[in-house]
Amino acid sequence: MTVANDPRLPEPTAGGDLGGPGESGEPEAVRRKRWRLPGGEASAMLLVLPVLVILLFLGFLWWRQTADLDSIEASSLAWPALREQVIEHIELTVVASAIVVALAVPLGIVLTRSRTRVAAPVVVGIANAGQAAPSIGLIVLLAIWLGFGFWTAILGLVVYGLLPVLRNTITGLQGVDPTLVEAGRGIGMSAAAVLFRIELPLALPVIMAGIRTALVLVVGTAALVTFIGAGGLGGALTSGINLFRFSVMVSASLLIAMLALLVEWAGRVLELAFRPKGI
């Protein structure tokens, strides 16, 4: 019996391979699952986070309307006061995050160029020292030096949120296959064209992961800037702690957690929106 006629071997399929139909030899069901799984996971994550936040917020609304609160709790959890603090917290987060991205991404690009690559460990070390310092100590020291208020709080949040974006920008650009960069240069692309058409698109998922991390850090740390008169939901949180009102403390913590979930979701939406096709 010849090998070709051995009944123990599977018969060749129409695709020409033993593994199943198609040129790759993979069964059709496996290939469909492999291609559909990432999109399904991304869609599920985009749906789960906002639904979770909506359910949490509806539960908070129901509790706030039905809870038996004393005068101190009712004053701390009054809707006008909560609305003002939420708006202040969002303003702190948006302004600080925008400055972090505007500083860290260009700086990370510069530190991956051949002429300035030697300075990358020094700059990352400085950014790492800024985040390693206790956040409340850093914010208070900046307030003593520069004065209390909104922009001092922004500076503290920027220093604290700079490292994840900077580090991920450097890591993402360094992880691009050098042969792709050389191929781009080989076909006559300029250095700027290689950066914007090859390196940044390939590094974008890593950069966006750093931005999402920075957003969550900024939202959490923004609760501490109430100690320097910058507002935010930290006011209700500290009031609950100082007045021994568990309901106020938990309510402020829940609102901060919901904001963190929302900015994480916004980061995922931006990543999917700006990610080039095929990456």
C-alpha positions as CSV (number, residue, x, y, z in Angstrom):
1,M,0.0,0.0,0.0
2,T,1.4,3.4,-0.9
3,V,1.4,6.4,1.4
4,A,-1.0,8.3,-0.8
5,N,-3.6,5.5,-0.5
6,D,-3.1,4.9,3.2
7,P,-6.6,5.0,4.7
8,R,-5.3,6.2,8.0
9,L,-4.4,9.6,6.4
10,P,-7.1,12.3,6.0
11,E,-8.2,13.0,2.5
12,P,-7.0,16.2,1.0
13,T,-9.7,18.9,0.9
14,A,-10.6,21.4,-1.7
15,G,-8.3,23.9,-0.3
16,G,-5.3,21.7,-1.1
17,D,-4.2,21.1,2.6
18,L,-4.9,18.4,5.1
19,G,-6.1,20.7,7.9
20,G,-9.3,21.9,6.3
21,P,-10.6,24.1,3.6
22,G,-8.8,27.2,2.5
23,E,-5.2,28.1,1.6
24,S,-4.0,28.2,5.2
25,G,-5.1,24.7,6.0
26,E,-7.2,25.8,9.0
27,P,-10.8,24.6,9.4
28,E,-13.2,27.4,8.5
29,A,-14.8,27.5,11.9
30,V,-11.5,28.0,13.6
31,R,-10.6,30.8,11.3
32,R,-13.9,32.5,11.7
33,K,-13.7,32.3,15.5
34,R,-10.1,33.7,15.5
35,W,-11.1,36.7,13.4
36,R,-14.4,37.4,15.3
37,L,-13.2,37.0,18.8
38,P,-11.2,40.3,19.2
39,G,-14.1,42.4,17.8
40,G,-16.6,40.6,20.1
41,E,-14.4,41.2,23.2
42,A,-14.0,44.9,22.3
43,S,-17.7,45.3,21.8
44,A,-18.5,43.6,25.1
45,M,-16.1,45.9,27.0
46,L,-17.6,48.9,25.3
47,L,-21.0,47.8,26.5
48,V,-20.3,46.5,30.0
49,L,-18.6,49.6,31.4
50,P,-21.4,52.1,30.6
51,V,-24.1,49.7,31.6
52,L,-22.4,49.1,34.9
53,V,-22.0,52.8,35.5
54,I,-25.7,53.4,34.7
55,L,-26.8,50.6,37.0
56,L,-24.6,52.0,39.8
57,F,-25.9,55.5,39.3
58,L,-29.5,54.4,39.2
59,G,-28.9,52.5,42.5
60,F,-27.4,55.6,44.0
61,L,-30.3,57.7,42.9
62,W,-32.8,55.2,44.4
63,W,-30.9,55.1,47.7
64,R,-30.5,58.9,47.8
65,Q,-34.3,59.4,47.3
66,T,-35.3,56.8,49.9
67,A,-32.6,57.1,52.5
68,D,-33.4,58.5,55.9
69,L,-30.6,61.1,56.3
70,D,-29.9,63.5,59.1
71,S,-29.4,67.2,58.5
72,I,-25.6,66.9,58.1
73,E,-25.9,64.0,55.6
74,A,-28.6,65.8,53.7
75,S,-26.5,68.9,53.5
76,S,-23.4,67.1,52.3
77,L,-25.4,65.0,49.7
78,A,-27.6,67.8,48.5
79,W,-27.9,67.7,44.7
80,P,-26.6,71.2,44.0
81,A,-23.5,70.5,46.1
82,L,-22.9,67.1,44.4
83,R,-23.4,68.5,40.9
84,E,-20.9,71.3,41.6
85,Q,-18.3,68.9,42.9
86,V,-18.7,66.4,40.1
87,I,-18.3,69.2,37.5
88,E,-15.1,70.4,39.3
89,H,-13.8,66.9,39.4
90,I,-14.4,66.4,35.7
91,E,-12.7,69.8,34.9
92,L,-9.6,68.8,36.9
93,T,-9.5,65.4,35.2
94,V,-9.9,66.7,31.6
95,V,-7.5,69.6,31.9
96,A,-4.8,67.6,33.6
97,S,-5.2,64.6,31.2
98,A,-5.0,66.9,28.2
99,I,-1.8,68.4,29.4
100,V,-0.3,65.0,30.3
101,V,-0.9,63.7,26.7
102,A,0.3,66.9,25.1
103,L,3.6,66.7,27.1
104,A,4.3,63.0,27.4
105,V,3.6,61.8,23.9
106,P,5.8,64.3,22.1
107,L,8.5,63.9,24.7
108,G,8.4,60.1,24.3
109,I,8.8,60.5,20.5
110,V,11.8,62.8,21.0
111,L,13.4,60.4,23.4
112,T,13.2,57.5,20.9
113,R,15.1,59.4,18.2
114,S,18.7,58.3,17.7
115,R,20.2,61.7,18.8
116,T,18.3,62.0,22.1
117,R,17.9,58.3,23.0
118,V,20.7,58.5,25.5
119,A,18.6,60.9,27.6
120,A,15.6,58.6,27.9
121,P,16.7,56.8,31.2
122,V,17.3,60.1,32.9
123,V,13.9,61.6,31.9
124,V,12.0,58.5,32.7
125,G,13.8,58.4,36.1
126,I,12.7,61.9,36.9
127,A,9.1,61.1,35.9
128,N,9.3,58.0,38.0
129,A,10.4,60.0,41.0
130,G,7.5,62.3,40.6
131,Q,5.0,59.4,40.7
132,A,6.9,57.5,43.4
133,A,6.4,60.5,45.8
134,P,3.2,60.2,47.9
135,S,0.5,62.1,46.0
136,I,-0.9,64.0,48.9
137,G,2.6,65.1,50.0
138,L,3.4,66.2,46.4
139,I,0.2,68.2,46.1
140,V,0.7,69.9,49.5
141,L,4.3,70.7,48.9
142,L,3.4,72.3,45.5
143,A,0.7,74.3,47.2
144,I,3.1,75.6,49.9
145,W,5.5,76.6,47.1
146,L,3.1,78.0,44.4
147,G,0.0,78.7,46.4
148,F,-3.4,77.1,46.8
149,G,-5.8,76.8,43.9
150,F,-6.8,75.1,40.6
151,W,-3.6,75.4,38.6
152,T,-1.4,74.2,41.5
153,A,-3.7,71.1,41.6
154,I,-3.4,70.7,37.9
155,L,0.4,70.8,38.1
156,G,0.4,68.1,40.8
157,L,-1.9,65.9,38.8
158,V,0.2,66.3,35.7
159,V,3.4,65.3,37.5
160,Y,1.6,62.3,38.9
161,G,0.1,61.2,35.6
162,L,3.0,61.8,33.3
163,L,4.9,58.5,33.8
164,P,2.5,56.0,32.3
165,V,2.0,57.9,29.1
166,L,5.7,58.7,28.7
167,R,6.9,55.1,29.5
168,N,4.3,53.5,27.2
169,T,5.1,55.9,24.4
170,I,8.8,55.0,24.6
171,T,8.0,51.3,24.9
172,G,5.6,51.3,22.0
173,L,7.9,53.1,19.6
174,Q,10.9,50.9,20.6
175,G,8.8,47.8,20.0
176,V,8.2,48.6,16.4
177,D,10.0,46.2,14.1
178,P,13.1,47.9,12.8
179,T,12.8,46.1,9.5
180,L,9.5,48.0,8.9
181,V,11.2,51.3,9.5
182,E,14.0,50.4,7.2
183,A,11.5,49.3,4.5
184,G,9.8,52.7,4.8
185,R,13.0,54.5,4.4
186,G,14.0,52.2,1.6
187,I,11.0,53.3,-0.5
188,G,11.8,56.9,-0.1
189,M,9.7,58.0,2.9
190,S,11.0,60.8,5.0
191,A,11.7,60.5,8.7
192,A,8.4,62.3,9.5
193,A,6.4,60.0,7.2
194,V,7.9,56.9,8.7
195,L,7.0,58.2,12.2
196,F,3.4,59.1,11.4
197,R,2.6,56.4,8.9
198,I,4.5,53.4,10.4
199,E,5.8,53.9,13.9
200,L,3.0,55.7,15.6
201,P,0.2,53.6,14.2
202,L,1.9,50.4,15.3
203,A,2.7,51.8,18.7
204,L,-0.8,53.3,19.2
205,P,-2.3,50.4,21.3
206,V,0.6,50.6,23.8
207,I,0.4,54.4,24.0
208,M,-3.4,54.3,24.5
209,A,-3.0,51.7,27.3
210,G,-0.7,54.3,29.1
211,I,-3.2,57.1,28.5
212,R,-6.0,55.0,30.0
213,T,-3.8,54.2,33.1
214,A,-3.0,57.9,33.4
215,L,-6.7,58.9,33.2
216,V,-7.7,56.5,36.0
217,L,-4.7,57.8,38.2
218,V,-5.7,61.4,37.6
219,V,-9.4,60.7,38.5
220,G,-8.4,59.0,41.8
221,T,-5.7,61.6,42.7
222,A,-8.1,64.5,42.0
223,A,-10.0,63.6,45.1
224,L,-6.9,64.8,47.1
225,V,-6.8,68.3,45.7
226,T,-9.6,69.4,48.0
227,F,-6.9,69.9,50.6
228,I,-5.5,72.8,48.7
229,G,-8.9,74.4,47.8
230,A,-9.2,73.1,44.3
231,G,-12.6,71.5,44.7
232,G,-13.8,68.1,43.4
233,L,-15.5,65.2,45.0
234,G,-12.8,65.0,47.6
235,G,-14.7,67.6,49.6
236,A,-17.6,65.3,50.2
237,L,-15.2,62.4,50.9
238,T,-13.3,64.3,53.6
239,S,-16.5,65.7,55.1
240,G,-17.8,62.1,55.5
241,I,-14.5,61.1,57.2
242,N,-14.3,64.1,59.5
243,L,-17.9,64.0,60.5
244,F,-18.1,60.2,60.9
245,R,-20.9,60.0,58.3
246,F,-20.5,56.6,56.6
247,S,-23.2,57.3,54.0
248,V,-21.5,60.5,52.8
249,M,-18.1,58.8,52.6
250,V,-19.4,55.9,50.6
251,S,-21.4,58.1,48.3
252,A,-18.4,60.2,47.4
253,S,-16.3,57.1,46.9
254,L,-18.9,55.6,44.6
255,L,-19.2,58.7,42.5
256,I,-15.4,58.8,42.1
257,A,-15.3,55.1,41.1
258,M,-18.0,55.7,38.5
259,L,-16.0,58.6,37.0
260,A,-13.0,56.3,36.9
261,L,-15.0,53.7,35.0
262,L,-16.3,56.3,32.6
263,V,-12.8,57.6,31.7
264,E,-11.6,54.1,31.3
265,W,-14.5,53.5,28.8
266,A,-13.7,56.8,27.0
267,G,-10.1,55.7,26.6
268,R,-11.2,52.5,25.0
269,V,-13.5,54.3,22.7
270,L,-10.7,56.7,21.6
271,E,-8.3,53.7,21.1
272,L,-10.8,52.0,18.8
273,A,-11.6,55.2,17.0
274,F,-8.0,56.1,16.2
275,R,-6.5,52.7,15.7
276,P,-5.7,52.1,12.0
277,K,-7.4,49.3,10.3
278,G,-5.6,46.0,10.3
279,I,-3.7,46.7,13.6
